[in-house]
Amino acid sequence: MNKEIASDTKMISSTASNKGLHIEEALIFEQGSTDRSGVDLPEISGRSDRLGKLKRLDQIGLPGLSEPEIVRHYTRLSRNNYAIDIGLYPLGSCTMKHNPRLNEAVARLPGFSDIHPLQPPSTVQGAMTLIKELEEWLTALTGFPTIALSPAAGAQGELCGLMVIRSYLEKQGDPRETVLVADSAHGTNPATATMCGYRTKSIPSNDSGTLDLQALKNMLDNKVAAVMLTNPNTCGLFEGQILEISDAVHKSGAMLYCDGANFNAIVGKVKPADLGIDIMHLNLHKTFSTPHGGGGPGSGPVAMTSVLAPYAPLPWIEESASGFTITEHLGDHSQQSFGRMRAWHGQMGMFVRALSYLISHGGDGLRQVAEDAVLNANYIRQGLHKHYSMPYPGTCMHEVLCDDQSLKPAGLKTLDVAKALIDKGFHPMTIYFPLIVNGAMLIEPTETETKETLDQFIDAMITIANHSTPENITALQNAPVHTPRRRLDETKAARNPILRWLQDTAPSAT
């Protein structure tokens, strides 16, 4: 009887967290049995043990599971994933938009998917033709004559840009020592400048959310190597004084670097080279709709002026009478490249997807991409401005910035809105960024979302705002309630993370 009770108790506790068809899933290490095997393998005969002292003496405790158990485990886990194929992903400054299946089909063609970077150039002429065509598209869209395709993503693109600038200034005998960074910029900007050996200073924003031009002028001197800004900036605003900014920077002998993370708001509408920018990176995984979930793969090509072009990183592709060749080493080459940034030539799969996206849209389609991205953001802004406070007046570009100032009288904050959105079926927006806005909520709908989806999101946000009253505060502060896990202690998780499973410290099923 006691054994039966114990067994029943175990069964109840292991299923107590199940909610309908949403089944509580234990870790793979907590399932199965070490004395069970999911496969039958024949004994190997005629082979001597070659492990020597490295031979394992004890079992390592891996569980044995059957094929159905494994399939169910990973299928259940997959149902907990949120992705752009499931719903709106309104992360500001991220541009999480649909990746067309056409691009995936093209990238999987054998001539692209089966090649290797060590193949002789004569066997990959088609791939190099594609790379050159991608370069032509990017030069046409940016207005710059030279594109370096090898950088792996935005942060490495930043690093490439600053290394090019440093190489150029050193060649002029004037390396300088300071980089000025807009205070609304992504945190990688000052980190990149520091990696390149520069001291950084922050340029303040004005009350309109754009760069304070007079403050910049006051900071410029003969020690400043470069100014780093984003345009449109991280507040979702276009730097309308960009020509005055670039003029001031160049008069001081410095270079203007532009973070191209938000190029999707102006692609096909404005050429950054016409704005006085010297060098910038692009994000193929943002503007040109290549996948970047899970941290990669990304691609961060760098576009630059003819003055900086000789210092671009290796390798690069050149065209001759006999076809395309890859320049891997400088040798007697006239250019003064600072060297390589990575082992190979760039992320080929992303090149294929990006070019497929460019060709399928064409110039007019890309202009519409920018127009629709800006239209969608302003549609959300118009829908929310009576319910949420907005730090900066007027229209925005591709993302709208709200804050939690109007919610504070009820005792609510930005985190509560984000968690409540999960209960409404939406992934939260970017929160607490940019850092210059207290309680920031940065929303980027991109051009791929329909009016119906935007209306649903706006309705969810308004519903949350309308419930931000003292009598409803507890419910909102406890959100989410419809998820496998309730609100976590994120501070504790960040400071004391559990990064591996240990049997002795595994939590109980209850």
C-alpha positions as CSV (number, residue, x, y, z in Angstrom):
1,M,0.0,0.0,0.0
2,N,2.8,2.4,0.9
3,K,4.5,1.7,-2.4
4,E,1.3,2.3,-4.3
5,I,0.8,5.6,-2.5
6,A,4.3,6.6,-3.2
7,S,4.0,5.7,-6.8
8,D,0.7,7.7,-7.2
9,T,2.3,10.7,-5.5
10,K,5.2,10.7,-7.9
11,M,2.8,10.5,-10.8
12,I,0.7,13.4,-9.6
13,S,3.8,15.6,-8.8
14,S,5.3,15.0,-12.2
15,T,2.2,16.1,-14.0
16,A,1.0,18.9,-11.7
17,S,2.4,21.6,-13.9
18,N,0.8,20.3,-17.1
19,K,-1.7,22.7,-18.6
20,G,-4.0,21.0,-21.1
21,L,-1.9,19.8,-24.0
22,H,1.1,21.9,-22.7
23,I,3.1,19.2,-21.0
24,E,5.7,20.0,-18.4
25,E,9.0,18.8,-19.9
26,A,11.9,17.5,-17.8
27,L,15.5,17.8,-18.9
28,I,16.7,15.0,-21.1
29,F,19.1,14.0,-18.3
30,E,16.1,13.5,-15.9
31,Q,14.3,11.1,-18.3
32,G,14.8,7.5,-19.2
33,S,17.1,5.1,-17.3
34,T,20.8,4.5,-17.3
35,D,20.1,0.7,-17.6
36,R,18.0,1.2,-20.7
37,S,19.1,1.5,-24.3
38,G,17.3,2.9,-27.2
39,V,19.3,1.0,-29.7
40,D,20.7,-2.5,-30.1
41,L,24.2,-2.6,-31.5
42,P,26.2,-5.8,-32.2
43,E,29.2,-6.5,-30.2
44,I,32.4,-5.4,-32.0
45,S,34.9,-8.2,-32.3
46,G,38.4,-8.4,-33.6
47,R,39.4,-4.9,-32.3
48,S,41.9,-4.2,-29.7
49,D,41.5,-1.5,-27.0
50,R,43.5,1.5,-28.1
51,L,42.4,4.0,-25.4
52,G,45.0,2.9,-22.8
53,K,44.7,5.0,-19.7
54,L,41.9,7.0,-21.2
55,K,39.5,4.1,-21.1
56,R,36.4,5.0,-19.2
57,L,36.1,2.9,-16.0
58,D,32.6,3.9,-14.9
59,Q,29.4,4.7,-16.6
60,I,28.8,8.4,-17.1
61,G,25.1,8.3,-16.3
62,L,23.7,9.1,-19.7
63,P,20.0,8.1,-19.8
64,G,18.7,5.6,-22.3
65,L,15.6,6.6,-24.2
66,S,13.5,5.1,-27.0
67,E,13.0,6.8,-30.3
68,P,9.4,7.9,-29.4
69,E,10.6,9.4,-26.1
70,I,13.3,11.4,-27.8
71,V,11.0,12.6,-30.6
72,R,8.4,13.7,-28.1
73,H,10.9,15.4,-25.9
74,Y,12.3,17.6,-28.7
75,T,8.9,18.2,-30.3
76,R,7.6,19.4,-27.0
77,L,10.6,21.7,-26.6
78,S,10.0,23.1,-30.1
79,R,6.5,24.1,-29.1
80,N,7.9,26.4,-26.5
81,N,9.9,28.4,-29.1
82,Y,8.7,31.7,-30.3
83,A,9.8,32.7,-33.8
84,I,8.9,35.1,-36.6
85,D,7.0,32.3,-38.3
86,I,4.7,32.2,-35.3
87,G,3.9,35.8,-34.7
88,L,5.0,39.5,-34.6
89,Y,8.5,40.1,-33.2
90,P,8.4,43.8,-32.3
91,L,12.0,44.0,-31.1
92,G,13.3,47.6,-31.8
93,S,16.7,48.0,-33.3
94,C,16.7,44.3,-34.4
95,T,14.5,44.3,-37.5
96,M,13.0,40.8,-37.0
97,K,11.2,40.4,-40.3
98,H,10.0,37.5,-42.4
99,N,12.8,35.7,-44.3
100,P,11.3,34.7,-47.8
101,R,11.3,31.0,-48.5
102,L,12.6,31.9,-52.0
103,N,15.9,33.0,-50.6
104,E,16.2,29.7,-48.7
105,A,15.5,27.7,-51.8
106,V,18.2,29.6,-53.7
107,A,20.7,29.2,-50.9
108,R,20.2,25.4,-51.0
109,L,21.0,25.0,-54.6
110,P,24.0,22.6,-54.9
111,G,26.2,25.1,-56.7
112,F,26.0,27.3,-53.6
113,S,25.5,24.9,-50.7
114,D,28.1,22.3,-51.6
115,I,31.1,24.6,-52.3
116,H,34.2,24.9,-50.1
117,P,36.4,28.0,-49.5
118,L,39.5,26.0,-50.3
119,Q,38.4,25.1,-53.8
120,P,40.4,26.4,-56.7
121,P,39.0,29.8,-58.0
122,S,38.4,28.2,-61.4
123,T,35.8,25.9,-59.8
124,V,33.8,28.6,-58.0
125,Q,33.5,31.3,-60.7
126,G,29.7,31.3,-60.3
127,A,30.0,32.0,-56.6
128,M,32.4,34.8,-57.2
129,T,30.1,36.2,-59.8
130,L,27.4,36.3,-57.2
131,I,29.6,38.0,-54.7
132,K,30.6,40.7,-57.3
133,E,26.9,41.3,-58.2
134,L,26.1,41.7,-54.5
135,E,28.9,44.2,-54.2
136,E,27.4,46.1,-57.2
137,W,24.0,46.2,-55.5
138,L,25.4,47.5,-52.2
139,T,27.5,50.1,-53.8
140,A,24.5,51.4,-55.8
141,L,22.4,51.5,-52.7
142,T,25.0,53.2,-50.4
143,G,26.8,55.4,-52.9
144,F,30.2,54.1,-51.8
145,P,32.6,52.7,-54.3
146,T,34.0,49.9,-52.2
147,I,32.4,47.1,-50.2
148,A,34.3,44.8,-47.8
149,L,32.1,41.6,-47.5
150,S,34.2,39.5,-45.0
151,P,33.0,41.0,-41.6
152,A,30.8,38.5,-39.9
153,A,28.1,40.8,-38.4
154,G,27.4,44.3,-37.2
155,A,29.9,44.4,-34.3
156,Q,32.7,43.1,-36.5
157,G,31.6,45.5,-39.2
158,E,32.1,48.3,-36.6
159,L,35.5,46.9,-35.8
160,C,36.4,46.8,-39.5
161,G,35.3,50.4,-39.9
162,L,37.4,51.7,-37.0
163,M,40.4,49.6,-38.1
164,V,40.2,51.0,-41.6
165,I,40.1,54.6,-40.1
166,R,43.0,53.9,-37.8
167,S,45.1,52.4,-40.7
168,Y,44.4,55.5,-42.8
169,L,45.2,58.0,-40.1
170,E,48.4,56.1,-39.2
171,K,49.5,56.2,-42.8
172,Q,49.0,60.0,-42.7
173,G,51.2,60.2,-39.6
174,D,48.3,61.4,-37.4
175,P,46.8,58.4,-35.6
176,R,44.9,60.5,-33.0
177,E,43.5,59.1,-29.7
178,T,39.8,59.8,-29.2
179,V,36.5,58.6,-30.7
180,L,33.3,60.4,-30.0
181,V,30.2,58.2,-29.8
182,A,26.5,59.3,-29.7
183,D,24.9,58.6,-26.4
184,S,22.0,56.8,-28.0
185,A,24.3,54.4,-29.9
186,H,24.5,50.7,-29.4
187,G,26.9,49.6,-26.7
188,T,29.1,47.9,-29.2
189,N,30.1,51.3,-30.6
190,P,32.3,52.5,-27.6
191,A,33.4,48.9,-27.0
192,T,34.7,48.7,-30.6
193,A,36.5,52.0,-30.3
194,T,38.2,50.8,-27.1
195,M,39.3,47.6,-28.8
196,C,41.0,49.7,-31.5
197,G,43.0,51.5,-28.8
198,Y,41.0,54.7,-28.6
199,R,39.6,56.6,-25.7
200,T,35.8,57.3,-26.0
201,K,33.7,60.3,-25.1
202,S,29.9,60.4,-25.3
203,I,28.1,63.0,-27.4
204,P,24.8,64.0,-25.7
205,S,21.5,64.1,-27.4
206,N,19.2,67.1,-27.5
207,D,15.6,67.4,-26.3
208,S,14.4,66.2,-29.7
209,G,16.3,62.8,-29.4
210,T,18.9,63.6,-32.0
211,L,22.6,64.5,-31.7
212,D,23.4,67.8,-30.1
213,L,25.3,69.6,-32.9
214,Q,26.7,72.3,-30.7
215,A,28.0,69.9,-28.1
216,L,29.7,67.9,-30.9
217,K,31.4,71.0,-32.2
218,N,32.6,71.8,-28.8
219,M,34.2,68.3,-28.4
220,L,35.9,68.2,-31.8
221,D,39.7,68.9,-31.8
222,N,42.9,67.5,-33.4
223,K,42.8,64.5,-31.1
224,V,39.5,63.1,-32.4
225,A,40.0,60.3,-34.9
226,A,36.3,59.5,-35.6
227,V,32.7,60.2,-34.7
228,M,30.4,57.2,-34.5
229,L,26.7,57.7,-34.9
230,T,23.6,55.8,-36.1
231,N,21.2,57.3,-38.7
232,P,18.3,56.8,-38.3
233,N,19.3,56.7,-34.7
234,T,18.4,54.3,-32.0
235,C,15.5,56.5,-30.9
236,G,13.9,55.8,-34.3
237,L,14.7,59.4,-35.5
238,F,16.5,60.6,-38.6
239,E,19.5,62.9,-37.8
240,G,18.3,65.9,-39.8
241,Q,21.5,67.8,-39.2
242,I,23.7,65.1,-40.7
243,L,25.2,67.3,-43.3
244,E,26.2,69.9,-40.7
245,I,27.6,67.0,-38.5
246,S,29.7,65.6,-41.3
247,D,31.0,69.0,-42.3
248,A,32.1,69.7,-38.7
249,V,33.7,66.3,-38.4
250,H,35.7,66.7,-41.6
251,K,36.8,70.2,-40.8
252,S,38.5,68.8,-37.6
253,G,40.3,66.2,-39.7
254,A,38.3,63.3,-38.3
255,M,36.3,60.6,-40.0
256,L,32.5,60.0,-39.7
257,Y,31.5,56.4,-39.1
258,C,27.8,55.4,-39.4
259,D,26.3,52.3,-37.8
260,G,24.1,51.0,-40.6
261,A,21.9,48.8,-38.3
262,N,18.9,50.9,-39.3
263,F,19.5,51.1,-43.0
264,N,16.2,49.3,-43.6
265,A,14.4,52.6,-42.9
266,I,16.1,54.5,-45.7
267,V,17.2,51.8,-48.2
268,G,16.4,52.9,-51.7
269,K,15.6,56.4,-50.5
270,V,18.9,57.9,-49.3
271,K,22.5,57.1,-50.2
272,P,24.6,57.4,-47.0
273,A,27.6,58.5,-49.1
274,D,25.6,61.6,-50.0
275,L,25.3,62.5,-46.3
276,G,29.0,63.0,-45.9
277,I,29.6,59.6,-44.2
278,D,33.0,58.1,-44.7
279,I,32.4,54.5,-43.8
280,M,29.6,52.4,-42.5
281,H,28.6,48.8,-42.0
282,L,25.4,47.1,-43.2
283,N,23.5,44.2,-41.6
284,L,22.4,41.7,-44.3
285,H,20.5,39.9,-41.5
286,K,18.4,43.1,-40.9
287,T,18.0,45.2,-44.0
288,F,18.2,42.4,-46.6
289,S,16.2,39.8,-44.7
290,T,18.7,37.0,-44.1
291,P,18.1,34.8,-41.0
292,H,19.7,35.9,-37.7
293,G,17.9,34.0,-35.1
294,G,19.9,32.3,-32.4
295,G,22.8,34.7,-32.7
296,G,23.7,34.0,-36.3
297,P,24.9,33.5,-38.9
298,G,25.1,37.2,-39.6
299,S,26.9,39.3,-42.2
300,G,28.2,42.9,-41.8
301,P,29.6,44.3,-45.0
302,V,31.4,47.6,-44.7
303,A,31.0,50.3,-47.3
304,M,33.6,53.1,-47.6
305,T,34.9,56.0,-49.6
306,S,37.6,55.9,-52.2
307,V,40.0,57.5,-49.7
308,L,39.6,54.7,-47.2
309,A,39.2,51.9,-49.8
310,P,43.0,51.0,-50.0
311,Y,42.9,50.0,-46.3
312,A,40.0,47.5,-46.7
313,P,40.5,44.1,-45.2
314,L,41.5,41.0,-47.1
315,P,40.4,39.0,-49.0
316,W,38.7,40.6,-52.0
317,I,37.7,39.4,-55.4
318,E,39.1,41.0,-58.6
319,E,38.0,40.5,-62.2
320,S,40.5,39.8,-65.0
321,A,40.3,38.7,-68.6
322,S,40.4,35.1,-67.4
323,G,37.6,35.5,-64.8
324,F,37.5,36.2,-61.1
325,T,40.4,35.8,-58.7
326,I,40.7,36.1,-55.0
327,T,43.4,38.3,-53.5
328,E,44.4,36.5,-50.2
329,H,47.7,38.2,-49.5
330,L,49.0,41.7,-50.2
331,G,52.3,40.7,-51.7
332,D,53.3,43.5,-54.1
333,H,49.7,44.8,-54.1
334,S,49.5,48.6,-54.0
335,Q,46.8,48.6,-51.3
336,Q,47.6,49.0,-47.6
337,S,45.1,46.6,-46.1
338,F,45.2,46.1,-42.4
339,G,45.0,42.4,-43.0
340,R,42.3,39.8,-42.4
341,M,39.4,39.8,-40.0
342,R,38.4,36.1,-40.3
343,A,39.7,32.9,-41.9
344,W,37.5,32.9,-45.0
345,H,35.8,35.2,-47.3
346,G,32.5,36.0,-45.6
347,Q,29.2,34.2,-45.0
348,M,28.4,32.8,-48.4
349,G,24.9,31.6,-47.4
350,M,23.9,35.1,-46.4
351,F,25.3,36.5,-49.6
352,V,23.1,34.2,-51.6
353,R,20.0,35.0,-49.6
354,A,20.7,38.8,-49.7
355,L,21.2,38.9,-53.4
356,S,18.0,36.8,-53.9
357,Y,16.2,39.4,-51.8
358,L,17.6,42.3,-53.7
359,I,16.9,40.9,-57.2
360,S,13.4,39.8,-56.2
361,H,12.5,43.3,-54.9
362,G,14.4,45.5,-57.3
363,G,15.0,49.2,-56.7
364,D,11.3,50.1,-56.5
365,G,10.6,47.2,-54.2
366,L,13.4,48.3,-51.8
367,R,12.1,51.8,-51.7
368,Q,8.7,50.4,-50.8
369,V,10.4,48.3,-48.0
370,A,11.6,51.5,-46.4
371,E,8.3,53.3,-46.9
372,D,6.3,50.5,-45.4
373,A,8.6,50.1,-42.5
374,V,8.3,53.8,-41.6
375,L,4.5,53.7,-42.3
376,N,4.0,50.7,-40.0
377,A,6.0,52.3,-37.1
378,N,4.0,55.5,-37.4
379,Y,0.8,53.6,-37.5
380,I,1.6,52.1,-34.1
381,R,2.8,55.4,-32.8
382,Q,-0.5,57.0,-33.7
383,G,-2.4,54.1,-32.1
384,L,-0.5,54.3,-28.8
385,H,0.3,58.0,-28.3
386,K,-2.8,58.7,-26.2
387,H,-2.1,55.7,-23.9
388,Y,1.7,55.7,-23.5
389,S,4.0,58.6,-23.0
390,M,6.5,59.3,-25.7
391,P,9.8,61.1,-25.0
392,Y,10.2,62.8,-28.4
393,P,7.5,64.6,-30.4
394,G,6.6,64.2,-34.0
395,T,6.8,61.3,-36.5
396,C,9.4,58.5,-36.3
397,M,11.2,56.4,-38.8
398,H,11.1,52.6,-38.7
399,E,10.6,52.2,-34.9
400,V,8.6,54.0,-32.3
401,L,9.9,54.8,-28.8
402,C,7.6,54.9,-25.8
403,D,8.3,55.0,-22.0
404,D,6.6,54.1,-18.8
405,Q,6.2,57.6,-17.4
406,S,2.4,57.6,-17.8
407,L,2.2,54.2,-16.0
408,K,4.2,55.1,-12.9
409,P,1.3,56.7,-10.9
410,A,-0.3,53.3,-10.9
411,G,2.9,51.7,-9.7
412,L,3.7,50.0,-13.0
413,K,6.9,49.9,-15.1
414,T,8.1,48.9,-18.5
415,L,8.9,45.3,-17.3
416,D,5.3,44.8,-16.3
417,V,4.1,45.9,-19.8
418,A,6.5,43.5,-21.4
419,K,5.5,40.5,-19.3
420,A,1.8,41.3,-19.7
421,L,2.2,41.3,-23.5
422,I,3.3,37.7,-23.3
423,D,-0.1,36.8,-21.8
424,K,-1.6,38.6,-24.8
425,G,0.2,36.3,-27.2
426,F,2.9,38.8,-28.3
427,H,6.7,38.7,-27.9
428,P,7.7,41.8,-25.9
429,M,9.4,44.8,-27.6
430,T,12.9,45.9,-26.8
431,I,12.9,47.3,-23.3
432,Y,15.2,49.7,-21.4
433,F,17.0,50.6,-24.6
434,P,18.1,53.2,-25.7
435,L,19.7,53.9,-22.3
436,I,19.1,57.7,-22.6
437,V,15.3,57.1,-22.1
438,N,14.1,55.9,-18.7
439,G,11.8,52.9,-19.0
440,A,12.2,52.8,-22.8
441,M,10.0,50.6,-24.9
442,L,11.3,50.4,-28.5
443,I,8.9,48.9,-31.0
444,E,9.9,48.0,-34.6
445,P,7.1,46.3,-36.6
446,T,9.1,46.2,-39.9
447,E,7.5,46.3,-43.3
448,T,6.4,42.7,-43.3
449,E,3.5,42.9,-40.9
450,T,-0.1,43.5,-42.0
451,K,-2.5,46.1,-40.7
452,E,-4.5,43.4,-39.0
453,T,-1.5,42.2,-37.0
454,L,-0.6,45.8,-36.1
455,D,-4.2,46.4,-34.9
456,Q,-4.0,43.3,-32.7
457,F,-0.7,44.5,-31.2
458,I,-2.1,48.0,-30.6
459,D,-5.2,46.6,-29.0
460,A,-3.1,44.5,-26.6
461,M,-1.0,47.5,-25.6
462,I,-4.0,49.6,-25.1
463,T,-5.7,46.9,-23.0
464,I,-2.6,46.7,-20.8
465,A,-2.5,50.5,-20.4
466,N,-6.2,50.7,-19.5
467,H,-5.7,48.1,-16.8
468,S,-2.8,50.1,-15.3
469,T,-4.9,51.1,-12.3
470,P,-4.2,50.5,-8.6
471,E,-6.9,47.8,-8.4
472,N,-5.3,45.8,-11.2
473,I,-1.7,46.4,-10.3
474,T,-1.1,43.1,-8.7
475,A,-2.4,41.1,-11.7
476,L,-0.1,43.0,-14.1
477,Q,2.9,42.7,-11.7
478,N,2.4,39.0,-11.6
479,A,2.3,38.5,-15.4
480,P,2.8,36.3,-17.2
481,V,0.4,33.7,-15.9
482,H,-0.3,31.6,-19.1
483,T,3.3,30.5,-19.6
484,P,5.2,27.3,-18.6
485,R,7.2,29.5,-16.2
486,R,6.1,32.5,-14.2
487,R,8.1,35.7,-13.9
488,L,11.7,34.8,-13.1
489,D,14.2,36.6,-10.9
490,E,16.2,38.0,-13.8
491,T,18.8,39.7,-11.6
492,K,19.5,36.5,-9.7
493,A,19.7,34.6,-13.0
494,A,22.2,37.1,-14.4
495,R,24.4,37.1,-11.3
496,N,24.2,33.5,-10.4
497,P,23.5,31.6,-13.5
498,I,23.2,27.8,-13.5
499,L,25.0,26.8,-16.7
500,R,25.1,23.0,-16.4
501,W,22.9,20.3,-15.1
502,L,24.2,18.6,-11.9
503,Q,22.3,15.6,-10.6
504,D,22.9,16.4,-7.0
505,T,21.4,19.9,-7.4
506,A,18.6,19.1,-9.8
507,P,15.3,20.7,-8.6
508,S,12.4,18.4,-7.7
509,A,9.5,17.9,-10.0
510,T,7.3,19.8,-7.5
